[in-house]
Amino acid sequence: MALMIAILVIAIVVILLFSLAKLTSNQSILEVQLCCAVSGLLLGVLWVASVGHFYYAWQLPDGKIQQDATITGQVLSGGCVPEKIRNAETAFHYVVSIATVNDESVATFLDEGIVSPSLNVFLSNAFRFKARLGHKQYKFSYDKAERRLPTLRGLEDIKRDSTSQTSEKSVELKCLHNGDTFTAVVKLKPAYGTANPVGASRQQQLVSQFIHVTGYIKSIEHDKTTHSHSLRYALATSLEGLNLKHLTWWRALLLGDKAGFTKDNWALLQRTGTGHIFSISGMHLSLIAGVCLLAFNPIIFILRQVFDIYGNVQYFLASIKSPRLSTGSGESKTNRRSSLLMTRAPIRTTVLCLLVVICFYYALLSGSALPVVRAWVLVAIGCVLSLSRNAWRPINIALAMLTLSLLLFPLSMLSASFYLSVGAVVGIWFLVTAWGLQRTSWHVSLIKLQIALTLIMMPLTLIWFDSASIIALIANLIALPVITLLLPVCLLSLLLLHFIHLGPVQQFASILFNTSDACLGYLLSTLNLLSRFSISAVNTHLGNGAMLCMLAALVIFLLPGWRYKKICILLLSIPFFSAIQKLLPVNDRPWTLHVFDAGQASAIAITKGSRAIIIDSGAQFSGIAHTATAHLLPFLESKQVSSIDIVIHTHSDNDHAGGLPAVKQHKLATQASFHSPTEGCERGKRIHWQNLTIDFLWPPKGNKKDNNAMSCVVKISSQAGSVLIPGDIEKASEYALITREINKSLEVGSALLSSFSNLRADILIAPHHGSKTSSTDIFIEHVAPEAVVFTQGFENRWQFPASEVATRYNYHGVKQYLTSYHGYIRATFTHGGYRIDTQRETLHKRWYLRRISPRHLEAQP
């Protein structure tokens, strides 16, 4: 790190000296600007790298990982809103700023060798030690007179109405709210996640939010909890009292809270491409800013008239006192009156400052979401430039916004919202400039802009989410005008409803809300209708290279014409259409073992050419098989697999067969044969598939049990190598398996006694994730693997793999791979042998995907 900083500093100094030398020698100013741009880029790299290094230097000590710890902290985001819509099983997820852990300040967690003690205090105050904590609802009573902080006007009345059935002294609460300070007993571990080639990276998302640890709350000390109900919570309470039919959507649209969204709601937004409309973003802030400017127009007109009259009166009185003011040309009189008006009435300055303040409070109301904050920075820059009478080009304003955003939130560049919001702003400016939209009618400009912007954003959404909405062109043209009309009206109605407790005003606001709710219902019905079309959305993983080429092709298409424009578009489109149509042939000679990072679960695939086998499909929680739907199946699609021929679930435990329903429903598995310990898996069965041999070694024929002991034991082999997958068998099954192999060898002949060909394998998937009840010495000796793969989760409570098991494999000289440490593991078998690659080491090595080895193991694998 120190070497990198030194190199960057030296490079910046050299470039700056070169630029100054060029400037003094009257050379081209373009060269100076280029040098300054490169210097700024290097400074940006240095800033982001320094913040990233500081992030990983400030970590939870090993002694506090997965231990009961008492913390004090404050809820930053994720706090609940009124409880009526929550059911008893709702889980809450908070982002919390932790101050102390076991009465020890988190500032002491910073590596002392990184910074000095004085700088340590400054950095720990400037940056927060953040955690993402989850817990179920809890109930307790607290004394309002003692525990509640001063709240906003109007909240007391709302709270009194909502708690009319409780005592005067106590209120029942179920969750924490934004701004609450609390003391709780928690279990924490470093911010970590699975690492797979396809699908979102949770670890990357946590780093982008500067979250250091994750965990869950075991208990909350309610007598040390201070509930601070903010304006956002108060408005949510007022909104709750309206009993709107589409309350969940209004909370998302007006307050930026999407906690009540169901799986169907998210699917609707994804298929119609309208997620940005119901998530408060820069579009909403710019809409509020535009409405404010329109509302200021009559006020400005009245003020101008008043101050003009006032200026004329002042001028008339001054001319009576000094006759010389009445003489002179008409132009000089006008200038004097204008000068007086500007000094007496700074209307322009007042309006722009008021606009910045309103947008600032709207950003706070939205929960200070990063896209809204970036939009507010852009509005503030524009107002400052307007007040200072400076005219910047759009590209300069965009660069200024980008610079400030990265200075304030340097790690946000790891999140999708950064590229989507910045890409939308840059795309709008690019389209307005390239097409000259400012010279056409506003409605035509908006339609053109929306269509072009939707097309430009499609490659970005495919890169980040592996999906894009085809129907978004129509859905956005319908939804945007409706939301543009409803948002300011309903936001104003909500403010009136909350702050003005007059009967006519309350009735008027309620009528506006109910009418708007009906309009929103028609809009949602239309979006639901559009989402039912089979071509409404496409889910595919085409690779970042193909998507970036397609994005470049779209940008060139929108540019003015030149001689080789069509050729450039055609060449850049080839990777995209080749991936879509699968024009490139697949090499069917090698075969590959894919072990996915499924947490404390197992998900494995074998691919050869365009065909695949699935062996276990990960776990399912709350009806969602995340590993199967987000990683396993999309990965096979990205590898141009046309058919899943065989599906084997070693046994029915959730951590192995949780994705079975998702696999059965997938289009690639329509012709697949399914195997389990009670159906299809039996000793002695052999399948020849794609020149590979699949041997079923366990359980015995006629087995009716589906448990760990009777897990399917499968061996896949070819001339290039072999893999043994034994499921969750334990030592009794291992001994039985070895005994049967010995007996079979004795029946065939003593010459085979030392080989045990059916058990030997180059790569072994560790039985039962590395439990101490499996992987006996004799089993390891008979399999004789060169490498073993442990499918286990990070900091799992069973401490898999067991330290004694790891020691056994080390004793036998077996190379060990852990999915929690290495991530996704790929073994490619060719005629020359096999090669193992891992996601975190070779395939996708990134500084923000740091590897952490299990603490209970003596040495790093």
PATOR-871493 format. One record per residue: z, y, x of N, C-alpha, C in turn. Coordinates in steps of 0.05 Angstrom, whole numbers, plus 5000, padded with zeros to 4 digits. Layout:
# PATOR-871493
ZYXZYXZYX/...
This chain:
# PATOR-871493
500049765017500050005000500050255017/501750255038501950485056499250535070/497950315079495350335092493250455073/493250365048491350465029491750765025/494350855022494851135018493951295042/494451195066493651345090490651375091/489151155085486251175085485151375065/486351365041485451555020486051845028/488451895039489152165047487252265069/486752095089484852175110482052235099/481152065081478452105069478352365054/480452435039480452685023480452925042/482152915063482153135082479453175095/478252965104475552985116473553105097/473553015072471553115053472053405047/474653485044475253765039474453945062/474953865086474154015110471154045111/469753825104466853835104465754025083/467054025060466154215038466654495046/468954555059469554835068467554925090/466954735108464954805129462254865117/461454715098458854765084458955035070/461255105058461455355043461255595061/462455575085462355795103459655825116/458155615119455555625131453355685111/454155765086452255835065450355605058/451355365058449755145050449755115019/448354915009448054884980450754844967/451254984945453754954930453954684917/451554554913451654284901453054094918/452654114945454053934963457053974962/457954224959460754284957461954164932/460454194910461454084884461553774886/459653654900459653364902462053274919/462653414940465053344956467653384941/467753594925470153634909470453414888/468153334877468253114857469252854869/468252794893469152544907472052574914/472952804923475752844929477552804904/476652914882478152874857478252584849/476052434853475952154846477951994864/477952054890479851924908482751984902/483252244895485952314887486852174862/484952134843485551984819486251704825/484651574843485251294851487951284864/488651474881491151484894493451514874/493051684854495151724834495651474817/493451354807493851114791494950884808/494050854832495150644850498150684855/498950934859501750994865503450934840/502551014817504050954792504250654788/502050514793502050224790504050094809/504050194834505950084854508750144845/509250384835511950454826512750284802/510850214785511450044761512549774770/511249654790512049384798514449394817/515049634828517449654845519949694827/519649754802521849804784521949574764/523249354771523249114755526149014750/526448844730529048734723529948544746/532448574755533448394776533448104767/533147924785533047634778535547544764/537847654772540347564760540647634730/538947804720539147894692536947774675/535147614687532947494672533947264656/533247254630533947044611536946994610/538547204614541447194611542247384589/544447314575545547494555546447754569/545247974560545848234573546348444551/548248624555548848834537547449084546/545749194529544149424536544849664518/544349904528544350144511541650264514/540550344491537850454492537150614467/534750704466533750864444531050754435/530650744409528050644398525950864401/523750794415521650994418519450964397/518750714390516750664370517150384359/515750334336516050084323518350064304/519850294301522150294282521150254254/522850134237522050074210522050314193/520650294171520550494150522150384126/522250514103523950414081523550124075/525749994068525949704069524849564044/524149704023523449573998521149374001/519249444019516849284021517249044040/519549034053520048824072521248574059/520448344067521848104057523948024077/525547824069527847754085527147634112/524647534115523847404140522247584159/522147844152520548024168521748054196/520148034216521048084244520148354253/521848494267521248764276520848754306/519048924316518448944344518649234353/520549294370521049564378520249604407/519349844413519149934441521550114447/523150024465525850144470525950254498/527250494501527850604527530750514534/530950354555533650244562534950434583/537450494578538950674596540650504615/542150304604543850144620543649854612/544149674631544349384627546949294639/548649194621551349114630552749334644/552649574632553849824643552749904670/550549804678549249874703546650034697/546450264709544150434703541550304712/539450334697536850204704535650334729/536650574736535650704760536250544785/538250374784538950204807537049974810/535349924790533449704792531149764810/530750024816528450104832528950014861/526949894873527049804901527850034919/530050004933531050224950529150284973/527550084981525750135003523250294996/522950354970520550494962520850794964/523050904954523551194953526351254962/526851504967529551604975531251614950/533951614954535751624931535351864912/534752094924534352334907531752304891/529652204903527152164889527551934868/529251744874529851534855530851644829/532751834831533951954806531852104791/530052244805528052404791526052214777/525152004791523151824779524351674755/526851584757528051444735528451614711/528651884715528852064692526152134681/524152164699521452234691520052004676/520451764686519351524673521651364660/521051234639523051084624522750784630/524950654631524950364634524650244606/522250164599521650094571521649784567/522449714543522449424536521249394508/520049174504519149094477520948874467/522448934446524448754435523848684407/524348444400523948344372526548234361/526848254334529148134321528648114291/530247954278530147934249531848154237/531748174210533348374197536348314200/537948524200540848504200541948694180/544448644172545748804152548548884161/549149134157551849234162552249494147/554749574145555449834133556450024154/555850274151556850464170557550724155/559350874167560351114155558451334159/557251444137555251654140556351904152/558851964145560052214155560452204185/560851954196561351944225558951864241/557251684231555151564247552451704245/552051864225549351974222549152244236/546952274250546352534262545352724242/545352984247544153184228541253114224/540553104198537753034191536353274179/533753234173532153444163532753504134/532053744126532553834099531053664079/532453574058531153414038531753114041/532453034066532952744070535452654057/537552834056540052764044539752694015/538152854001537652803973536252533969/534352473985532852223983534651993989/536252014009538151794016540151753994/541051973982543051953960541851803936/539251863931537951733908537551433914/536751373938536151093945538650923948/541051043951543550893955545550953933/544551003909546351073887548150843879/547350593886548950363878550950283900/551050433922552950373943555150573943/557150523960559450703961558650963974/560551163971560051423983560151414013/561551214024562051214053560051034068/558750854055557250654070554450624059/552650544076549850484069549050234083/547650054069546749804081544049844095/543849774120541449804136540549534146/537949504150536849244158535349264185/534849494195533249514219533749784232/532649814256532950064271530450244265/530850504269528750694264528150844290/525850964291525151114315527151334320/528151354344530151554351532951444351/533451214340536151104339537051024367/539551084373540850984397542750754390/542850554406544250314398545250164423/547149984418548049794438547649514427/546549334442545949064432546048864455/546448614446546348384465543548264463/542248244485539448164486538947964508/536647834507535647674529532947794538/532747844564530447984574529047814595/526447864598524947744620522647944627/521447924651519348114659517048104640/515648334637513248354620511148174632/510347974617508447764627506847674604/504847514609503147404588501247194599/499847064581497946864590495546994602/494146834618491746934632489446744627/487546814610485246654603482746814607/480446674611477946824615476946964590/477646874566476747004542479247064525/479147294512481447374495482947604508/484547744492486047974501488347874520/488948054539491047994558493548144550/495648004542498148134535499448274558/499248154582500448274605499148544611/496548554609495048804614495849014594/496248934569497049114548499849224553/501649064562504349154568504449344591/502849284612502749464635501549734627/499549734610498249984601500250164586/502250044573504350194558506850244575/506750174601508950214619511450064609/511149834598513349674589514049474611/516649474619517549314642518449034633/519849014610520948764603520448714573/520648454565520448374537522848204531/523348154506525647994499526248004469/528647914462529447924434532348004432/533048114409535748204404537347984391/539647914403541347704392543347824372/544448054379546348184360546448484367/547048644347547248934351550149014344/551349174362553949284357553749534339/554049484313553549694294555349934296/557749884307559650114310558750304332/556850214349555850384371552950464366/552050434341549250504334549250774319/547650954329547251214316544451234304/544351244278541751254265540851544262/538551604273537451874271534851854255/534951934230532551914213530852154216/528452114228526652334234525052414209/523452624213521752724192519752504183/518852344202516952134196518251924177/520751854182522151674165522651794137/523352054137523852194112521352204095/519052264108516552264092515851984082/516451784098515951514089517651444065/520151544065521851504042520751644017/519751884021518652033998516151883988/514551784006512151633999512851383984/515051253992515951013979516651063949/517751293943518651353916516351393897/513851413906511651463888510651203875/511450973886510650713875507550693873/506250753895503350743896502350463898/500050403887498950133888498150053916/497150243931496150193958497950323979/500550283976502550413993502150344022/501550094028501150014056498950174069/496750214055494550364067495250664070/496750774051497551054054499451094078/501250904083503050924106501450924132/499350754133497650754157496051004160/495051104138493251334138494751594144/497051624132498551884134500651884156/501851654162504051644181503451464205/501151334205500551164229502150914231/503350824209504950574209503350354196/502550154212500949924202502549664202/505249694202506949464203506649284178/505949414155505649254131503049124127/501149154146498549034142498748724144/497248604126497148314125494748214142/494547954145492247844160489647914147/489647914120487147984105486448284109/488448454111487948734116486548774143/487648644163486548674190483648564190/483248334177480548224176478548404162/479448544141477748734128476948964146/478849074161478149284180476349194202/476748954211475048844233472148804223/471848684200469148614191467648864182/468949074173467549314165467449524186/468849484209468849684230470149944223/472149944205473450184196476350204206/477050054226479750064236480550344246/478650484258479250754268479850954246/479050894222479451074199482351054189/483450814189486150774179488150754201/487450834225489350864247489051154256/491351294255491251584262490251614291/488051754294486751784320485852074323/484152114343483152384348481452484325/480152304311478552384288480252524267/482652404262484452514241485552784250/486252804276487253064286485153284285/482653214292480453414291479953494262/480253304244479953364215482053554206/484553504213486753694206486353964219/485353974244484854224257482654384242/480554244234478354374220479254484193/480954324179481954414153483754654156/485354654177487154884183485455134188/483355114204481655344209480355444183/479455264166478355344140480455484123/482855384123484955504107485755774118/485455814145486156064157484156284150/481756214142479656414138480456624117/481356554093482156764075484556924084/486356794099488656934110487657134131/485857044147484757224168483257464155/481757404134480257614121482257824109/484357734096486357924085487658084107/488457944128489858084150487958284163/485458214166483558404177483258654160/483158614134482958834116485459014118/487758874118490259034119490559194144/489959054167490259194192488059394196/485759354184483659554186484459814171/485659774147486660004132488860134148/490659974160492760084175491760244199/489660124213488460264235487160524227/485760524205484560764195486560984189/488760894177490861094171492061204196/492561024215493661124241491661314255/489161234253487061404265486961684251/487161674224487061924209489462104216/491861984218494162144225493962244253/492862084271492662174298490562394301/488462384284486362594285487462864275/489362854256490563094246492163224268/493663054283495363164304493663254328/491463114333489763174356486863204346/485863444341483163484330480963364348/481563334374479463234392478662944385/480362784371479662514364477462504343/477262724327475262724305472462794315/472362904340469762974352468762734367/466262744375465062524390463062364373/461662184386459762024372461061814354/459561704336460561504317461261244332/459761194353460360944368463060964382/463661194393466261224407468561204387/468161314362470261284342470660994335/468560844332468760564325470160404346/469560464371470860324393473860384394/474560634388477460704388478860554366/477560544342478860404320479060094326/476959984338476959704345479159644365/479459824385481459794405484259804392/484559984374487159994360487659744343/485659644330485959404314486659164332/485459134355486058904372488858924383/489859164389492459184400494659154379/493959234354495959204333495858934319/493658794319493358544304492158324321/493758184337492657964353492157714335/490357744316489957534296488857284310/486957324327485657094340487556934356/489157064372491256934388493256784371/494056914349496056794331494956544318/492456554309491256324295490956094314/489956134338489555914357492255794366/494255964371496855854378498055694355/497655794330498655654307497255394304/494655384310493155134308494154924328/494755014352495754824372498454714363/500154884352502854804343502654604320/500854654301500554474278499454204287/497554204305496453954315498653804331/500353954345502453824360504353674341/505153804320506953674301505653444286/503053474282501653244269501553004288/501253054314501352844334504152704334/506252864331508952744329509252584304/508052684282508252544256506852274257/504852254273503352004275504651804294/506951874305508251694324507451734352/506151964358505252024385503451814397/501651714381499651514390497951644412/497251494432495751604455493151724447/491551604430489051744422489452014409/491652044394492252304381493052504403/494752404422495652584443493252684460/491352504465489052584480487352784465/487152744439485652944422487153214422/489753204421491253454422490853604448/490753454470490253574496487553714496/485553584483482853704481482953964465/484353954442484554194426485954424441/488054354456489554554471487754674493/486154514506484354614527482354804514/481254724491479254904478480555164470/482955164459484255414451484855594475/485755464497486355624521483855754532/481655604532479055714542478155944523/478555914497477756124479479456374482/482056344487483756574490483256714517/482556554537481956674564479156774567/477556754545474756844545473056704566/473556444570471956284589470256094573/467856064582465855884569465255654588/466355414581465755174597463755004583/462254864600460354664589461954424577/460754294558462154054546462953854567/461353814588462053614608464553694623/464853964628467254054642469754024625/469454074599471754044581472553744580/470553574578471053284577472453194603/471553284626472853214651475753314652/476153554642478853664642480653504624/479653424600481253254582481852984596/479852864609480152614622482252624644/482152844660484052884682486852904672/487253074652489953114641491052854628/489352704615490152454602491052254623/489552234645490352044666492752144682/493152404684495552504697498052444680/497752474654500052434636500452134630/498351984627498551704621496651544639/497351514664495451394684494751104678/496650944667496150664662494850614636/494350824620492950784595490050704599/489050744623486250664629485950354628/488150214626487949924622487749834593/487850024575487849964546485050014534/484549874512481949914499481750184486/483950294475483850554461482950774479/483550754505482650964524479550984525/478350754528475350754531474050804504/475250714482474050764456474251054448/476551184452476851464445475251644463/475551604490473951764508470951714504/470151464500467351404495466351544470/468051564449467151694424466751994429/468552124443468352414448465852464466/465552314487463252354505460652294489/460652094472458352024457457552244438/459552364425458952584406457652824421/458852904443457753124459454953054469/454652814478451952724488449852744466/450552644443448552634421447952914411/450053084409449553364400447753504419/448153464445446553594466443753484467/443553214467440853084470439053134446/440253134422438653154398438653434386/440253614398440353884387441253894358/443353744352444253714324445453984313/446154164331447254414322445154584308/442554514311440454674299439454554273/440654324265439854204239442054234218/441354174194443354194172445754004177/448054094168450553944175450553664164/449553624140449753354129447753164143/445453254151443553094166444753034194/446053234206447253194232449452984232/451052994211453252804209452252514205/450152484189449052214185447852104210/446252264224445152184249447252114270/449252294271451452254290452951994285/453551944260455051704253453551444259/450951444253449351204259449151154288/448551364304448251334333450851264346/453051384337455651334349456551044343/455950944320456650664313455150474331/452550524336451050354354452050364383/452850604392453750634419456450494423/458150494403460850384405460850074403/458649964392458649674389458949514415/457549584437458049444462460849464472/462149694468464949724477466749544461/466349534434468049354418467649064425/465148994432464648714440465948654467/466048844485467348804511470348754507/471548914490474448904488475448694468/473948664446474948504424473248264418/471048224432469148004427468147994399/468048214386467048234358465948514353/464048524335462948784327462048764298/462248984284461548984255458749084252/457048914239454348994233454249184209/456049134190456049294166457449564170/458349614194459849864200458150114195/455550084198453750314193454050414165/454050234146454250304118457150374111/458950204120461850234113462850514122/462150594146463150854156461851094141/459251064134457951274119459251314091/460351094080461751114055464651204058/466051094078468951134080469651404092/468051504111468751754125468851994106/466852034089467052264070469452244051/470052004042472251964024474952024038/475351924061477751974076477952264084/475752384091475752674098476752844075/476152764051477152914028480052844021/480752584023483352494015485552574034/485052554061487152584081488552854079/487153084081488553334079489953384053/488653304031489853344005492453184002/492452934010494852764008496952844028/496252924051498253014071499653264061/498153454050499353694039501053614015/500153433998501753353975504353223983/504253064005506752934014508753134025/507753334039509553554049510753704026/509153774006510153913983512253743968/511653483966513453303952516153283966/516053303992518553264008520153514010/518853744015520353984021520854163997/519254153976519554333954520354173929/522854203922523954043900523954193874/521654293866521254423841519654243823/520454233797519154053778516154073777/514954313773512054343772510654253798/511954323821510754243846510753943850/513053823843513253533845511253393827/511053493803509153373784506253403794/505553643804502853693814502253503838/504153473856503753303880503453013871/505052923851504852653842502152593829/501052783814498452753801496252733823/496452903843494552883865494652613879/497052513883497252253897496252023880/496852023855495951803838492951803835/491752043833488852063832487551973858/488752053881487751973907488151673911/490351563900490751273902488651113888/487851213865485651083850483051103865/482451333878480051353894480151163918/482451143931482750963953482250673944/483150613920482750343910479850273907/478250473897475350423894474050393922/475050543942473950523969474550253980/477050153977477749893988476249663974/475649703948474049503934471249493945/470149723951467449733963467449603990/469449664007469649544033469949234031/471549144012471748854008469148724001/467648863984464948763976463148744000/463148954017461448944041462248734060/464848684063465848484082465148194075/464348154050463747884041460947784050/459347974059456647894069456947734094/455447524096455647344120454947484146/453347684144452447824169454048084173/456348104159457948354162459048394190/459648174204460748204231459847974248/459848014274459147814293461447774313/462247534318464347464336463147304359/463047424382461847284405462847404431/462847244452463547344479461047324496/459847554502457347554517457647644546/460147714554460547794582460248094585/461848214602461848504606459148604617/457948444634455448534646453248574626/452948384608450848404587451448644568/454048684562454748904544454249174557/454949194582454449454596451449514598/449949314603446949354604445949444577/447049324556446149404529447049684522/449449764531450350034527448550234542/447750174567445950344581443250364568/442250134556439750144542439850324517/442150314503442450494479442450784487/443850844509443951124518441251224526/439651054540436951134548435251164524/435650994504434051014479434451274465/436851384466437551634453436751884469/435951844494435052074510432252144504/431452394511428652474507426752284523/424252264513422352074525421452154553/420851954569419451994595417651754600/416351754622414251564627415151274626/417351204639418250934641420650864624/420951014603423250984586423250704572/421050624561420950364547421350134566/420350154590420649934610423649914617/425050134621427850134628429450004605/428850074581430349964558429849664556/427349574560426749294559428149134581/428249234605429549094627432549074622/433749294613436649294608437449124584/435649074566436248914543436048614547/434748534569434348244575436948084576/438948184592441448024593442747984565/442648194549443948184522442547974505/439847994502438447814485438347534496/438447504522438547234534441247104526/443347254527445947144519446047074489/444847254473444847204444443246954437/440946934447439046714440439446474457/441246494477441746264496439146164508/437546364518435046294530435346164557/437446234572437746124598438645834597/437445654611438245374609441045334622/442445134612445145064622444944834642/446244864664446244654684447944414674/446744194669448143964658448943754679/448643824704449443624725452443624730/453743854736456643844740458143824713/460543734715462343744691464943884700/466243994680468444184686470844124669/473144124681475744104667476844384664/477544464639478644724634481444684623/483444784637486244774628487045064622/487445124596488045394588490945464590/491445714595494245814596495145854567/496445654556497245664528500245714524/501545824544504445844542505745574545/507945534530509245274530507845084511/505345024517503644854501501344754518/499644584506497444454521494844504507/492844594521490144624510488144574533/486544364530484744274551482044224539/479944284555477244224547475644114570/473643944564471843834583469043924574/467444044592464744134586462844004605/460543934594458243834611455743914596/454144084610451844204596452644374573/451444314550452044464525453844314506/455244104517457043944500459843964510/461843904492464643934500466343734487/468643684500470843524489473343704490/474943684468477543824467479743614468/481643664486484043494487486443674484/487643674461489843854453488844134449/490044284431489044544423491144754420/493444714433495444924434497144934409/498945124407500945144386499945324363/501445314341500945484318503645604309/503645864305506046004296505246184272/506846174251506446344227503646304216/502646054218500045994207497646074224/498246174249496146274266496046104292/493845974297493445814322492146004342/493746154356492746374373491046254396/492146054409490645944432487945834424/487845694402485245574393483345784384/484245984369482446174357481746404375/483546474394483046704411482146634439/482546394448481946314475480146074477/480945844466479545594470476745594457/476645644431474045634417472145854425/473146104428471346314438470346264466/471946134482471046074510468745874509/468945674492466845474490464245604480/464545794461462145944452460946104475/462546224491461546394513460146224534/460845964536459545784555457045644543/456145754521453645654507453945364499/456345284492456845014481455645004453/453944804448452644784422454044584404/455744404416457044204399459644104413/461744084396464143944405464043664395/463643464412463143194404465743034399/467743074415470242914413472643104413/474543054395477043204395479343004396/480943024417483242844421485743004421/487642934403490343054404492242834412/493442874436495142664447497342584429/498442764413500342704392500542944374/502142924353502143124332504043354335/505543364357507343594361505843854360/507144064351505844324348504744434374/506044384396505144494421502544364431/501744144419499344004426497244014404/498043994379496143964357496344194338/497544424346497744654328495044774320/493044734338490444854332488444664319/489444434310487744234297486244344273/487544484254486044594231483944784239/484544954259482545144268480045014280/480544794296478344644308476644514287/477944394267476444254246474644444230/475544694226474044884210471845024226/471844984253469845124269467145004267/465145174269462345074265461444884287/462644904311461744734333462844444329/464844404313466144144310465444004285/463244084272462543954246461943654249/460843584273460143304277462043164297/464343274302466143164321467642924310/468342734328470142514321472942584331/474942534313477642614319479342374326/481042404346482742184355485642264357/487442084350490342134352491641864358/494241864364495641614371495441404349/495141484324494941284302492141244292/490241384304487441354294485541424317/484341224328482341264349483241214377/485841284383486941234410488140954411/487040784427488240514431487440414458/489240274469488840164496486339984497/484640024518482339864522479739984510/480040194495477640324483476240494505/473640484505472040624525469740764511/469241014518466941164507465341274531/462741244529460941354549459741614536/460141834550459442094540458242264562/455642344559454342514579454642414607/454342154611454542024637457442034648/459342084631462142074638463441834623/465541724634466941504622469641594612/470241544587472741624575474241364568/476541324583478141084579480741164565/481441014543483941054530485840834540/488040924554489840734567492440684551/492940854531495440834516495140984490/496240904468498240694463496840424458/498540214454497439944448495939944421/494339734418492939704392494939664370/494239764346495939734323498339924322/498440124340500640304339500640474314/503040514302503340674278505140924282/506040964307507841184313506241414325/507041654319505841894330507942074342/508742004366510842154380510342164410/512242274425511842304454511242044467/512841844461512641584474509941454470/508641504447506041384440503741584443/504041774460501941974464499441834475/497141944467494641844478494541894508/493841694524493441724552490441684557/489141894567486241894569485441954598/483441804607482341844634479341894631/478542124643475642194644474742174673/472642024677471841974705468741964708/467942014732465141994740465141934770/462741924781462541884810463742114826/463742354814464742594828467742604828/469142474809472042494809473142414782/475742434779476942344754479442514747/480142514721482442664711484042484693/486642484695488342324678490042524661/489942484635491442654616493342484600/495942484607497742294594499442404571/498842644562500442754540503342794547/505142714529508042754533509542494537/508242294550509642044554511942084573/513941924570516341934587516541684604/518741654618518841444638518541164627/519541114602519240844590516240784586/514740974576511940934572510440914598/511341064619510141034645510540754656/512940654654513440384664511840174648/511640204622510140014606507140034613/506240274618503440304625502840174652/504540214671504140104697504339794696/506239694681506639404678504139274667/503039404646500539294634498239294654/498039514670495939524690496339314711/498839254719499339044739498638774727/499438724703498738464690495738424688/494438644680491438624678490238564705/491238694726490138654753490638364762/493038264755493637984763491837794749/491137854723489337674709486537674721/485637914731482937934742482937814770/485037874785485137764813486837934830/488137814850490037964867488638164884/486038154887484738344904484838624893/485138644867485338914855488139014852/490138854861492838924857493639194868/492439264891493239514904491639754896/489639714879487939944872488640074846/489239914825489940014799487840224790/485440144788483240334784483540494758/484740374738484940514712486940744713/488740734732490740954733490141164755/488841084775488341274797486541504787/487241744795485741984787486042204808/483942364811484042584830485842814820/485742864794487443074782489042964760/491643024759493442924739494543174723/494443154697495843344680498643234677/500643384687503343274689504343184662/505542944660506642844635508843024625/508843074599510943234585511543494599/509443634608509543904620511343914645/511943684657513643694681516543644675/517143514652519943454646521143254665/523743274669525043094687525242814676/524542774651524442504639521742364644/519942494658517342384664516742414694/514242334701513342364729515242214748/515641954743517241794761515741754787/517241674807516041634834513941414832/514541194818512540974818510041064803/510341224782508041324768506241494786/507541674801506041844819504641684841/506041474850504741304871502341154860/502441064835500240904825497841084816/498441324807496241504800495041624826/496741684845495941794871494142034868/494942244853493242474849493142654874/491042804877490943004898491943274888/491843314862492843564849494043494823/496143644815497443614790497643884776/497243884750497244134734499544124714/501344314715503544334696502744534674/502644444650502044624627504744714616/505744944625508345044617508345344615/510245444600510445734595512145874615/511746134617513246304635516246324626/518046264644520946274638521646114613/520445874610521045714586523945614588/525145574565527945514563528645234574/526645054576527144784587526844774617/526045004629525545024657523644814668/521344794653519144624663517444774683/516444654704517144374712519944364724/521244134720523844094731523744094761/525844204774525744234803525543964817/526843754806526643484818523843374815/522443444794519643344790517843484811/518243744814516643884834517143774862/519643704867520343584893518943314897/518743154876517342894878514442934885/513143114872510343164878509943274906/511743444914511643544942511943314962/513743134956514242904974511742734977/510242704955507742544956505342714965/505742964972503543124983501443214962/502343244937500543314915500543624912/498143734911497844024907498644094878/500344294874501344354847500244614836/499444604811498444834797500144874771/500945114766502545184742500945384725/500645324699499145514683500545784680/503245784681504746034679504246204704/503846074727503446224752500546274759/498846074755496046094762494346184739/495346164714493646224691491745994685/489546064672487445864667486545734693/486145464691485445304715482845154709/480945184727478345054724477844874748/477044624742476344434762473444344757/471644404776468844354774468144114791/467043904778466343654792463343644797/462543614822459743574829459643324847/457143264855456843024872458343054898/458843294907460243324932463243324929/464343274905467243274901467943464878/470143594881471043784861472344024874/472344244858473544494868475244614845/477644704852479444824833479545124836/479145274815479445564814481445634793/482845854797484845944778484346234770/485246314747484746574736486046794752/488546754760490046964774489446974804/488346764815487846754844485046824852/483046694838480346724847478446834826/478846754800476946824780477247114770/479647204767480147474757482747594769/482647624795485047724809485148024806/487348114793487748404788490648474795/491048724804493748804811495648814788/494548864764496248884740496848604728/495648394738496148124729497747974751/499948094758501547984780502647704773/502647524792503647254788506647254793/508147104776511047074780511646774779/512746674801513346384802516046334789/516346084778518946014765521246054784/523446184774525746234790527245984798/527045774781528645544786527445364808/525045424816523845264837524445394864/524945224884525845334910523645474924/521145384922518945504936516645564917/515145764923512745834907510645614910/509345544887507345324889504945414905/
